[in-house]
Amino acid sequence: MIFYLSPPREYVNSDFNLDNLFKTRSSGTSGKVLPIYVDSEAIIIDTLQGIRQFYLQSEGKYSKEDILVHIYTVPWWVDSIEGDYQTVFISSLISPEKIAQILRDIQPEIISLYPSNLKSLLPYLVDQQIKRNLYLIVVHSEMSSREERRLYSDIIGVPVLDEYSSEELTRIALELPCGHYHICEDTVRLDVLDPDTLKPINKGTGLAVATNLLNIAMPFIRYFQGDYISVEEEKKCNINWRQIEKVEGRVNDSFLTKYGKEIPAGTLLDITYRMMFDTGINIKEFSLIQKDYNLVLLKIYDPELQNSQEKIDLLVKKLKELLSTTFGYSVEVNLEFSESPLIKLGVSKRRVIVRDLQNK
């Protein structure tokens, strides 16, 4: 289990040269940041498994001519496979109105995005121009219930299914049209552990621990994902992968603008990701707290960063720029350092995005 950010070389397979690897990072819903190095073979296999994912979740509809839209922070490594299976990236940091206009122009077959971004786009996804070719929406990275997804599906008129995944472990389990979550057994080895004894359980709710079977450049072995998973007796199904019953994600707040507009948690997490991506500065742990309609507090635990005023100023400047663009007006950013870790061992439900608007 990786708890704190250390020099990346400590986690990278010594057979690999860092200069030949692809770099991403996990900030995610835990608020703990980790640089991740990926080898090219893992990216190729992951891309091919992505095709399989959408084929399975669409009940075989997904074909090489279809367009898949990822509404996310940064683009995927490739945008097609020799011209087939094209993917289009739309930044989740722009307004729902602008995203909707791009979707009208593209008219995709599949959309992949955060549940909170889907919620903000819901009024636009009933547009027949956007829905012209649409037959599947996949949500990921945040908690959403089956009831929520069914409601969204009824409103939009296409299936809305879940993808349980993370930067560290890639695809972990997929919600398929059969109604079951199936573990991607050639991608991860997933176990569910009793939270007290840390022994595997076959029924009930426990901690997710998994091994990434793809990325040998930076191995994640018996990695505690920080989520709780429910398992029950497996139901009869024509998919042979093992089943899990339910994924318990982490719940975060949304922010509100002075005009009453809601900024989804997924967009705010993307902003923190983009802040670190653009500045090249990794933060060990953070929380983002809205104190007023035009004031956001960035709370950080990172003793090394605390001694670099240049990096602090750069982070505040970039975060202010990104928040102001998303809110539609100037937003001030205060930065506060914590003397102790924000994340306690065994505590997996801490909110990273917090709305603290007193009496509003």
VOGU-3710 file (C-alpha; in Angstrom, 3 decimals, decimal comma):
1> mifylsppre> 0,000/0,000/0,000  1,362/3,446/-0,939  0,544/6,109/1,636  2,899/8,987/0,885  4,506/10,452/-2,170  8,204/9,596/-2,392  10,706/9,952/-5,245  9,122/8,022/-8,143  12,220/5,853/-8,717  11,440/4,011/-5,487
11> yvnsdfnldn> 8,248/2,670/-7,041  9,416/2,092/-10,636  10,741/-1,242/-11,864  14,531/-0,854/-12,051  14,524/-2,538/-15,491  12,882/0,593/-16,929  14,336/3,991/-17,774  12,043/6,785/-16,546  12,677/8,734/-19,763  11,075/5,913/-21,786
21> lfktrssgts> 7,900/5,738/-19,739  4,624/7,635/-19,928  3,682/9,690/-16,884  0,303/10,340/-15,353  -0,828/10,898/-11,780  -3,539/9,988/-9,357  -5,160/12,755/-7,367  -8,591/11,255/-7,444  -11,196/11,403/-4,737  -8,808/10,616/-1,914
31> gkvlpiyvds> -6,848/13,861/-2,138  -3,570/11,937/-2,020  -1,417/12,557/-5,099  0,815/9,954/-6,672  2,873/10,193/-9,897  2,352/7,051/-11,985  4,694/5,757/-14,686  3,284/3,464/-17,369  5,092/1,383/-19,991  4,001/1,402/-23,639
41> eaiiidtlqg> 2,866/-2,224/-23,634  0,470/-1,515/-20,764  -0,986/1,444/-22,670  -1,526/-0,670/-25,799  -3,246/-3,460/-23,881  -5,310/-0,983/-21,879  -6,460/0,709/-25,093  -7,511/-2,630/-26,600  -9,314/-3,566/-23,403  -11,136/-0,255/-23,662
51> irqfylqseg> -12,570/-1,387/-26,989  -13,663/-4,627/-25,368  -15,234/-2,704/-22,470  -17,485/-0,610/-24,663  -18,325/-3,609/-26,860  -19,504/-5,533/-23,781  -21,326/-2,594/-22,183  -23,117/-1,773/-25,457  -24,202/-5,399/-25,987  -22,046/-5,680/-29,087
61> kyskedilvh> -23,093/-2,410/-30,752  -19,691/-0,710/-30,509  -17,882/-0,833/-33,846  -14,735/0,654/-35,377  -16,733/3,391/-37,127  -18,265/4,737/-33,917  -17,121/7,873/-32,092  -16,449/7,724/-28,359  -16,303/11,009/-26,413  -14,282/11,244/-23,205
71> iytvpwwvds> -15,262/14,237/-21,065  -12,233/14,320/-18,819  -9,227/16,336/-17,633  -6,612/15,391/-20,200  -6,767/13,313/-23,406  -6,103/9,584/-23,543  -2,738/8,517/-24,955  -4,184/7,725/-28,406  -7,190/9,104/-30,296  -7,707/6,131/-32,642
81> iegdyqtvfi> -6,290/2,803/-33,734  -4,995/3,499/-37,221  -8,064/5,645/-37,867  -10,585/3,224/-36,357  -12,306/3,437/-32,957  -11,908/7,216/-32,812  -12,060/8,922/-29,441  -12,686/12,638/-28,993  -11,535/14,468/-25,865  -13,629/17,282/-24,375
91> sslispekia> -12,264/19,100/-21,350  -14,468/18,698/-18,297  -13,345/22,170/-17,185  -15,445/24,043/-19,726  -19,098/24,899/-19,146  -21,909/22,379/-19,768  -23,283/24,733/-22,432  -20,019/24,579/-24,410  -19,729/20,823/-23,948  -23,276/20,420/-25,252
101> qilrdiqpei> -22,490/22,469/-28,353  -19,466/20,278/-29,121  -21,596/17,166/-28,640  -24,170/18,520/-31,096  -21,420/18,873/-33,691  -19,880/15,445/-33,038  -23,039/13,380/-32,446  -21,153/10,526/-30,739  -22,300/6,966/-30,196  -20,851/6,700/-26,657
111> islypsnlks> -20,054/9,271/-23,940  -17,751/8,532/-20,982  -17,640/10,977/-18,033  -17,965/11,532/-14,272  -21,445/11,103/-12,727  -21,335/14,687/-11,453  -20,589/15,948/-14,974  -23,431/13,835/-16,329  -25,762/15,469/-13,813  -24,728/18,951/-14,998
121> llpylvdqqi> -25,225/17,918/-18,650  -28,588/16,255/-18,086  -30,721/19,173/-19,375  -28,765/19,120/-22,659  -28,628/15,368/-23,263  -32,330/15,233/-24,099  -31,467/17,280/-27,223  -32,304/15,107/-30,222  -29,316/16,468/-32,141  -26,949/15,186/-29,448
131> krnlylivvh> -28,896/11,919/-29,107  -29,023/11,232/-32,833  -26,446/8,393/-32,711  -26,051/7,999/-28,943  -26,639/4,505/-27,566  -24,548/4,347/-24,352  -23,267/6,531/-21,511  -20,571/5,240/-19,144  -19,812/6,906/-15,814  -16,690/6,377/-13,752
141> semssreerr> -14,397/7,588/-10,928  -17,163/8,793/-8,582  -19,880/7,064/-6,623  -23,253/6,704/-8,286  -26,077/4,395/-7,322  -27,967/2,037/-9,618  -31,077/4,094/-8,902  -29,365/7,292/-10,081  -28,102/5,638/-13,239  -31,545/4,205/-13,994
151> lysdiigvpv> -33,084/7,654/-13,494  -30,548/9,252/-15,852  -31,159/6,456/-18,349  -34,916/7,020/-18,258  -34,471/10,774/-18,781  -31,951/10,510/-21,623  -33,319/7,361/-23,225  -30,083/5,342/-23,411  -28,404/2,965/-20,921  -26,151/4,546/-18,275
161> ldeysseelt> -23,646/2,033/-16,889  -20,784/2,241/-14,408  -17,065/1,632/-14,839  -15,185/0,993/-11,594  -11,615/2,086/-12,269  -8,675/4,119/-11,023  -5,442/5,584/-12,356  -3,441/3,121/-10,253  -5,314/-0,042/-11,226  -7,039/0,896/-14,538
171> rialelpcgh> -10,348/-1,001/-15,097  -11,351/-2,956/-12,014  -14,964/-3,987/-12,669  -17,638/-3,170/-15,234  -21,383/-2,892/-14,839  -22,733/-4,851/-17,805  -26,230/-4,901/-19,343  -26,939/-8,155/-17,465  -27,175/-5,985/-14,334  -24,055/-7,338/-12,624
181> yhicedtvrl> -20,633/-5,874/-11,905  -17,987/-8,177/-13,379  -14,321/-7,989/-12,336  -11,887/-7,477/-15,228  -9,884/-10,532/-14,269  -7,189/-10,156/-16,939  -6,602/-6,550/-15,805  -6,587/-6,817/-12,012  -6,547/-9,357/-9,235  -9,219/-8,045/-6,866
191> dvldpdtlkp> -9,896/-9,243/-3,325  -12,373/-7,967/-0,760  -10,978/-7,958/2,783  -12,593/-7,832/6,179  -11,699/-4,318/7,483  -10,768/-5,661/10,931  -8,891/-8,869/10,143  -7,778/-8,000/6,562  -8,678/-11,536/5,533  -10,585/-12,240/2,286
201> inkgtglava> -14,368/-12,470/2,499  -16,838/-14,032/0,061  -19,935/-12,254/1,353  -20,609/-8,886/2,943  -18,831/-5,515/2,720  -15,078/-5,072/2,868  -12,045/-3,174/1,650  -10,939/-3,398/-1,977  -7,335/-4,547/-2,460  -6,005/-5,280/-5,926
211> tnllniampf> -2,973/-5,936/-8,099  -2,599/-4,277/-11,500  -1,765/-7,024/-14,015  -0,887/-4,664/-16,874  1,629/-2,065/-15,717  4,910/-3,832/-14,935  6,857/-0,555/-15,086  5,342/0,636/-11,803  3,782/-2,378/-10,104  0,784/-1,910/-7,836
221> iryfqgdyis> 0,698/-5,117/-5,798  -1,921/-5,708/-3,095  -2,842/-2,035/-3,383  -5,528/-0,756/-1,022  -7,846/1,246/-3,255  -9,560/2,913/-0,277  -13,040/1,840/-1,361  -15,531/-0,471/0,262  -17,100/-3,190/-1,905  -20,126/-5,396/-1,266
231> veeekkcnin> -20,072/-9,019/-2,395  -22,908/-11,530/-2,392  -23,498/-14,963/-3,837  -22,838/-14,751/-7,560  -25,852/-14,735/-9,851  -26,109/-16,878/-12,947  -24,674/-15,058/-15,957  -23,115/-15,804/-19,352  -20,072/-13,673/-18,451  -17,533/-15,807/-16,607
241> wrqiekvegr> -15,665/-13,033/-14,784  -16,261/-12,982/-11,033  -18,962/-10,655/-9,730  -19,190/-7,981/-7,078  -22,505/-6,596/-5,901  -21,857/-2,909/-5,280  -19,061/-0,339/-5,138  -19,004/2,228/-2,341  -17,267/5,316/-3,711  -16,355/8,539/-1,957
251> vndsfltkyg> -18,915/11,311/-1,735  -17,834/14,879/-2,398  -19,665/18,200/-2,435  -20,276/20,465/-5,379  -19,506/24,217/-5,285  -22,027/26,977/-5,953  -21,488/30,203/-7,863  -23,073/33,510/-6,851  -25,494/32,995/-9,752  -26,743/29,702/-8,309
261> keipagtlld> -24,868/27,533/-10,807  -23,578/24,210/-9,445  -19,967/23,198/-10,166  -19,800/19,376/-9,936  -17,235/17,634/-7,734  -15,836/15,880/-10,797  -15,073/19,209/-12,460  -13,403/20,482/-9,282  -11,259/17,360/-9,001  -10,311/17,839/-12,640
271> ityrmmfdtg> -9,288/21,416/-11,826  -6,911/20,207/-9,102  -5,536/17,590/-11,483  -5,044/20,229/-14,196  -3,434/22,601/-11,675  -0,753/20,012/-10,916  -0,453/18,915/-14,552  0,105/22,464/-15,835  2,505/23,514/-13,065  4,378/20,229/-12,834
281> inikefsliq> 3,970/20,354/-9,033  2,720/17,281/-7,204  0,965/17,753/-3,869  1,045/14,955/-1,313  -2,456/15,541/0,088  -5,058/18,251/-0,379  -8,603/19,410/0,231  -10,510/22,078/-1,688  -12,982/24,036/0,458  -15,423/26,705/-0,729
291> kdynlvllki> -15,636/29,372/1,980  -17,646/31,932/-0,013  -19,011/32,397/-3,525  -15,717/34,008/-4,542  -13,312/32,409/-2,057  -11,817/28,911/-2,090  -9,357/27,455/0,404  -6,704/25,003/-0,805  -5,601/22,988/2,209  -2,352/21,065/1,770
301> ydpelqnsqe> -0,232/18,596/3,664  3,247/18,654/2,112  6,196/19,643/4,352  8,628/19,963/1,430  6,361/22,219/-0,610  5,821/24,433/2,420  9,390/25,727/2,065  9,054/26,814/-1,571  7,294/30,160/-1,908  7,816/30,126/-5,689
311> kidllvkklk> 5,865/26,883/-6,062  3,186/28,059/-3,649  2,638/31,229/-5,655  2,513/29,233/-8,896  -0,108/26,832/-7,524  -2,317/29,628/-6,196  -2,068/31,550/-9,471  -2,979/28,510/-11,583  -5,834/27,434/-9,305  -7,266/30,957/-9,285
321> ellsttfgys> -7,119/31,041/-13,083  -8,873/27,679/-13,487  -11,557/28,381/-10,883  -12,286/31,851/-12,268  -12,706/30,412/-15,770  -15,098/27,739/-14,500  -17,096/30,054/-12,190  -17,364/32,785/-14,811  -15,981/35,501/-12,510  -12,910/36,191/-10,381
331> vevnlefses> -12,389/33,712/-7,530  -9,795/34,273/-4,810  -7,693/31,387/-3,504  -6,232/31,093/-0,010  -3,680/28,397/0,749  -3,297/26,763/4,142  -0,752/24,129/5,186  -1,647/21,362/7,591  0,996/20,223/10,057  -0,302/16,646/10,017
341> pliklgvskr> -1,563/14,298/7,275  -5,115/14,952/6,122  -5,773/11,279/5,493  -5,719/8,905/8,417  -4,880/5,225/7,999  -8,066/3,205/7,579  -10,229/6,260/6,886  -11,420/6,057/3,293  -14,492/8,295/3,246  -12,946/11,727/3,794
351> rvivrdlqnk> -14,421/14,386/1,548  -11,834/16,163/-0,571  -14,236/18,690/-2,119  -16,095/20,525/0,670  -18,710/23,281/0,393  -18,562/25,356/3,560  -20,824/28,302/2,773  -21,994/29,479/6,180  -25,639/30,622/6,286  -25,944/30,508/2,505
//
